[in-house]
């Protein structure tokens, strides 16, 4: 059904595969360092040493530290997007509190399993990373709004801004929760649930 590629291209495949493996090793090393020692410790030099890759080769794949941050965070947001979507589908929330839990719980659990994600999410204050976080939150807020309207938990004419505000407030409390402890302070997380739920209840039909 598919034509076989010309043999002239075949020698490039091992090189491409090796490049992908090295890139993955760099990101894995960055994730480990971020989780174990925090944001400031994960320099390109330290990442290269952890990955067993010469610094010159690290620069070949990632010209600066910020591109490592962005690539690793992109990996995290794709998995978070999948987990939140699955959580909303599996739990079929019937109340605003259940809907809020269905969003906060998978994020809490993911941050607990991947401390490197929280380091990037809350510590890496540089445009590439903050833009990724903002775009993720905006997309999740819109998905959440559609779900709440569909479940008749908020009025159909609720402005998109309302959900963006709810996400921003939740994010700030998540930041506080995971600054208190690497596991995320449960009391602060509960306050995030109460705050978001109470705010959204003002838009109930």
C-alpha positions, -999 to 999 in steps of 0.1 A, spaced: 0 0 0 28 24 8 59 28 -14 92 18 1 114 48 7 146 50 -15 177 34 0 194 68 -2 175 79 28 181 49 49 215 58 63 200 89 79 177 68 101 202 57 128 215 93 130 179 106 135 172 79 160 204 87 179 195 124 179 160 116 193 175 94 220 200 121 230 173 147 231 152 125 253 182 118 276 187 155 280 151 161 290 151 131 313 182 144 330 167 179 333 136 164 349 156 144 374 177 174 384 147 197 387 129 172 409 159 164 431 176 198 435 153 225 422 153 249 394 186 267 399 206 235 400 194 223 366 220 242 345 229 230 310 263 219 323 247 199 351 221 185 327 248 174 303 268 157 331 237 139 344 228 127 309 264 117 301 264 140 271 292 166 263 281 201 268 288 209 232 263 183 222 237 196 246 240 230 229 235 213 196 200 202 207 192 230 230 210 263 225 199 276 259 184 265 292 151 281 284 145 258 254 151 228 277 125 242 301 100 247 273 105 213 258 102 195 291 71 216 301 55 208 268 59 171 276 42 177 310 13 198 297 5 172 270 2 145 297 -18 168 320 -42 176 292 -48 139 287 -52 132 324 -76 161 330 -97 151 300 -99 115 311 -108 126 347 -137 148 334 -150 120 312 -147 92 339 -161 111 368 -191 127 350 -195 155 377 -231 163 389 -221 193 411 -198 222 408 -177 207 437 -174 174 419 -164 192 387 -138 213 406 -124 181 422 -122 164 388 -98 192 376 -78 197 408 -72 161 417 -53 150 386 -32 181 387 -24 176 424 -15 139 417 6 147 387 25 175 405 32 150 434 46 124 410 65 150 389 82 176 411 101 188 381 67 200 367 60 222 397 95 237 396 89 248 360 53 258 366 59 280 395 97 288 396 107 293 359 96 329 355 106 334 319 84 341 289 86 308 270 74 289 301 49 314 314 33 316 279 30 278 278 13 277 312 -10 306 302 -20 289 270 -26 256 288 -48 273 315 -68 292 288 -75 260 269 -84 241 301 -107 269 312 -126 268 279 -129 231 281 -142 233 316 -167 260 307 -181 238 279 -185 209 304 -202 230 331 -226 245 306 -233 211 291 -240 197 326 -261 228 334 -239 236 363 -234 272 352 -256 294 330 -251 291 292 -242 328 289 -214 326 315 -185 346 300 -152 328 292 -135 353 315 -152 337 345 -135 304 339 -101 320 332 -104 339 365 -113 306 383 -83 289 368 -60 318 377 -72 318 413 -68 280 415 -33 283 401 -22 308 427 -34 286 455 -17 255 439 15 276 439 11 283 476 2 246 483 33 233 466 56 260 481 44 249 516 54 212 509 66 192 479 35 170 483 11 200 481 -4 212 514 -39 195 516 -54 224 536 -45 249 510 -57 226 482 -91 223 500 -93 261 502 -87 262 464 -116 238 459 -139 259 482 -128 292 466 -133 280 430 -166 262 438 -181 292 456 -171 316 428 -186 294 401 -218 290 421 -225 327 416 -230 317 379 -253 287 385 -285 288 364 
